[in-house]
Amino acid sequence: MNARADTSMNTSPRLSDAELDLVYTELCRTLTTLGPTQAPLFLARFALLAATRIGDAAVLQQMIEDAAQGLDPDGADGADGPDA
């Protein structure tokens, strides 16, 4: 995350490392329970619910950029195909 996002997001309540671990574990458990076909829908719904709670468009825009950083737009693993 860049400095702008860190500054903007510091105004929100912060999770402790233990709380973050619990939330991450529950998120993973829920995704596993729902399975791969329902996971994208769950994540989209979760993101929209989180966005309404965060309520700051600039923070949300920066979070979108940060989350996409380093990910391949096509979802490929870097290979050019089966022969790569």
C-alpha positions in Angstrom: 0.0 0.0 0.0 1.2 3.5 -0.7 1.5 6.3 1.8 -1.8 7.9 0.8 -3.8 4.8 1.5 -2.0 4.3 4.8 -2.8 7.8 5.9 -6.5 7.6 4.9 -7.0 4.2 6.3 -5.4 5.0 9.7 -8.6 7.0 10.6 -10.5 3.7 10.8 -10.4 1.4 13.8 -7.4 -1.0 13.4 -7.5 -4.7 13.9 -4.9 -6.3 16.1 -2.8 -9.1 14.6 -4.8 -11.6 16.5 -8.1 -10.1 15.3 -6.9 -10.0 11.7 -5.8 -13.6 11.9 -9.3 -14.6 13.3 -11.1 -12.7 10.5 -8.8 -14.2 7.8 -9.3 -17.7 9.2 -13.1 -17.2 9.1 -12.9 -15.8 5.6 -10.9 -18.9 4.4 -13.3 -21.2 6.2 -16.3 -19.7 4.6 -14.8 -19.8 1.2 -13.9 -23.4 1.6 -17.4 -24.2 2.8 -19.0 -22.4 -0.1 -16.7 -24.0 -2.7 -15.1 -22.6 -5.8 -18.3 -21.9 -7.7 -19.9 -19.7 -4.9 -16.6 -18.1 -3.8 -16.6 -15.2 -6.4 -20.2 -14.3 -5.5 -19.5 -14.4 -1.8 -16.4 -12.2 -2.3 -18.3 -9.7 -4.4 -21.1 -9.5 -1.8 -18.5 -9.2 1.0 -16.7 -6.4 -0.9 -20.0 -4.4 -1.4 -20.9 -4.8 2.3 -17.4 -3.7 3.3 -17.6 -0.7 1.0 -20.8 0.5 2.5 -19.3 0.2 6.0 -16.1 2.0 5.0 -18.0 4.7 3.3 -15.0 6.6 1.9 -14.7 6.5 -1.9 -11.1 7.6 -2.0 -10.1 4.8 0.5 -12.1 2.3 -1.5 -10.5 3.3 -4.8 -7.0 2.9 -3.3 -8.0 -0.4 -1.8 -9.1 -1.6 -5.3 -5.8 -0.5 -6.8 -3.8 -2.1 -4.0 -5.7 -5.4 -4.2 -5.2 -5.6 -8.0 -1.5 -4.8 -7.8 0.6 -7.7 -9.1 -2.3 -9.7 -10.3 -2.5 -10.8 -13.9 -5.7 -9.3 -15.5 -6.3 -12.6 -17.4 -5.9 -14.7 -14.3 -3.0 -16.6 -15.9 -0.1 -17.8 -13.9 2.4 -16.2 -16.2 2.6 -19.0 -18.7 1.8 -18.4 -22.3 -0.1 -21.6 -22.8 0.2 -25.4 -22.4 3.5 -25.4 -24.3 5.1 -22.6 -22.3 
